[in-house]
Amino acid sequence: MKHQLAFSIGMMSLGSFANAGDVYFQDFQGTGPFNYWSPFPITTAPSGERFLGRLANNDLAEFNVTQYTGSHALHTYTVSFDLYAIGSLDGENQLVGPDQFYFGLQNGTNFFKESFSNWDGYNQSYGGPGISGSFAPRTGATSINTLGLNEYFLDTYSGDSVYRNLSFTFQHEGEVTLRFGALGLQNKDDESFGIDNLRVSVDPVPEPASFAALGVGASVLLARRRRKNK
């Protein structure tokens, strides 16, 4: 199997993906079933937003891209989604955390693993796309307390934080099953994560022979141009 990563976060036969672009989008607004997903509940927030979750400690949600597309060939995949950080997440606090969300493949490859905090005074490791360190709670969030998911701790420290369009690009050959999970959390009514607006794009990776053909073609054109200029 091969994979490379660059960070930026009904069945159909797609053949060799000659037409690059989006092959899958899911906003979890329907009633389901959501095919090619592992069994996992859908939550409706007080705001009316429906999303996959909630992901609590050691929970896993998986989407089998290969079953959906029918291809095991080497391709470039771009996966983007919205992340909902819900409840009294403690970020990097080592006594009650760290509270982490991760994204990767079922084979154990992780493309993203960061802590998130909704509590003032407890920093988080996520600082924005491709940025990891120690940052104030909710750093990088697109919106705060918009889902209405603050029923466990009714104060200004918890609630929810929304991180839009986390995007990852990687190359992979073989089985592609996306995996979303959480680590270090307490019970689901206290701390959890949600996934929404998942988009998967697949692009072909040219074979070496294709690159060689392009090189020959360019050489022929260059030779013709030189003859014309003589």
N, C-alpha and C positions, 0 to 999 in steps of 0.2 A: 504493500500500500504506500501511496505517496501523498503528502500534503504539505502545503506551504501557506502561511497566514500573513495577511496585511490588515491592520486595524484602521478602519476609517470612522459601531453598534450602532370529485368524480374521476376516475382513472382516465388518463390520456396518454397515447404513445407519442413521445417526443423525438424518437429516433436519435440522430446524432446532434441534435440541437443546432441545425444549420442556421436557424434564425435565433440569434442570441437575444437574451432579455428575460423578463419575469416569466416564471413558469408556475408560481404558486403565490396566492395571497389569502390570508385568513384573519378576519377581524372578530370572529366568534360571536357575531350578532345573531346568527341563525339558531335553530333549535338542535342542529346536529342530525345524525351522527357526524363527527369530524373524522373522516376516514384517514388511515395511516398514522393516527396518533395513538399513543398508549392511553388506556383509560384514565381520565382525569377530569375532575369537576370543572364546570364553568360557573363563575361568580358574576352576579349582577350587583354592581355597586349602588349605593343610594342615589348617585348622580344619574343612574340609568346605563352607565357603561358596562358592557359585558366583556369578560376577559378570561383567559385560561388561568386557573389558580383556585385556591391559594397554595403556593409552594411553601411548605414549612420545613422543619429540620429533617434532612435526609430524604425528602420527597424528590421524585423524578418525573419529568414530563418529557416524552420523546416523540419525534416526528420522523418517519422513515421516508426520506426523500427518494431513495433508490426505488422503493416499491411504487412510489407515485410516478416517477419518470420512466422507470424500466431500463435505466442505463447504469452500467458499472464502469464506463470508460473514464479516462482522465478528463476532468473538466475544471473550470474555474467557477467557484460558487460564491455568490454574495448573499449574505443573510442579514436582514435588518428586522428590528422589532422594537416595540415600546416596553419599557420595564416599569412596573409599579412597585415601589418600596412602601410597605404598609405596616403601620403600627409602631411600637416602641423599639425600633431597631437601634442597636447600641454601637454600631460601627466597629471600631478597633478596640473597644473596651475588653481587656483580657479576662476580667472577672466574670462577665456575663456574655461574652462574645468570643471572638469576633463574629459578627453577623454578616455572612457572605452569600452572594449570588454568583453562580457560575454558568457558563455556556460553553459547549464543546460538542464532541462526537461520542457516540456510545462506546467506541473503542478505547476511551480514556483520554483522548487528546482534548485539552482545555484551551480555548481561545480567549477566555475571559474569566477572571475570578477576582472579585473585589468586594470590599465591605461597604455597607451603607448605613447611615445614621439619620434618625429623625429626632434625636435628643440633643439639645444644646449642651455643649461641654464634652460630648463624645465625638471625636473626629472619625472620619471615614477614609478609606484608602482611595476611593474613586474621586478623581479630580476633573474628569472630562474625557473626551475621546482620546485614548492612547496615553492618558496621564494617570500615574499611580503614585501615591505618597501618603501624606497626612493632611487632610483638608477638613474644613468646617462642615458640620452637618448639612446635607442637602446640596452640597456643591454640585453644580452642573444640572440641577433639576430644571425642567421646563416649566413646571407648575407645582404648587404646594397646596395641599388640603382642598383639592378640587373633586375628589371622588367620594368624599363623605365617609371614608373608612377609618373612623377614629373612635369606634364604640368601646374599645377596651380601656384606653386611658384618655379621658375627656379633658385634655389640657393642651397647652400650646406646644408641648414637646413631641407629641406623637402625631397621629393623623396619617397622611400619605404624601408621597413625593413621586412625581412622574418624570421619567427620563425618556425622551422621545428619540426614536430613530438611532438606536445603537446599531452600528453596522460593522460587519466583518467580511473580509474577502480571503478565500483560501483555495488552493488547488488540491484535489483529491482524486485518487483512483480506487475504485472498489465501492463497498457498501458505505452509504452516507446516511446515518441516523443522527439527527440533531438531538442533543440532550440539554435540558435546562434543570438546574437544581439549586438547593439551598443548604447551607451548613451553619451550625452554631446557633440556630434559632430556638426560641422557646415555643410554647404551644401556639397553634395556628390563630387563635383569637387575639393573641398578643403581638406576634411578629410573623410576617409572611411577605412573599413576593407574587407578582402577577405578570403575565405576558400578554401582549396585545399587538394587533396589526403586524403579524409576521409576514415577511415578504422574502421569497427565494428567487434569485436569478441564477441562471446557468449559462455559461459561455464555453464554446469549444476551445480546446487547446490544440493548435496546429501540430500535425505530425512533423517530424524532422524532414520527411520527404517534401512536405509542403514548403518548408523554409528553403530547401534546396531549389525547388522549382521557382520560387520567387527570386532567388539569387541568380539563376540562369536567365530568367526573363529580364531582370534588370541589366545583366551583362549584355544581352542581345540588343536591348534598346540603346544602351550607351555606345556600343560598337556602331550601330546604324547612325546615331547622331554624329559620331566622329567622322564617318565617311562622308556625310552630307556637308560637314564643315570644311572638308579639304578642297 
